[in-house]
Amino acid sequence: MKGKYFYLTPGICPSLSTMKAILESAGGKLLAKQPSYRKIMEHKQNKNLPEIILISCDNDLHLCREYFMKNIDVHNAEFILTGVLTQKLDYESYPLPEHYDSVTARV
């Protein structure tokens, strides 16, 4: 997790405080406020800037609407938990639904 920034939506489970402790102990940094699409793209395009990884849950999908509409990956908490245990980030196994439209009926 070292050298990476994470944004966690408020309803994340385990709790935000638990996830913060896990991330920081693994060398990651927690962003205090939700990054804009522009900020995420700036970090993606400039390899000198840390990667920003978005973590959310089903109850917070409405907070990720802009990301889904612009095809930005959003992962669930297992991305971090499994990543810490295996010492490897698996970008393929723990995505939230790719398109907000597919979950609007539940939101």
Secondary structure, DSSP 8 states (H G I E B T S, - for coil): -TTEEEEE-TT-SS-HHHHHHHHHHTT-EE-SS---HHHHHHHHH-TTS-EEEEE--GGGGGGGHHHHHTT--EE-THHHHHHHHHTS--TTTSB--S-GGGGTTT-
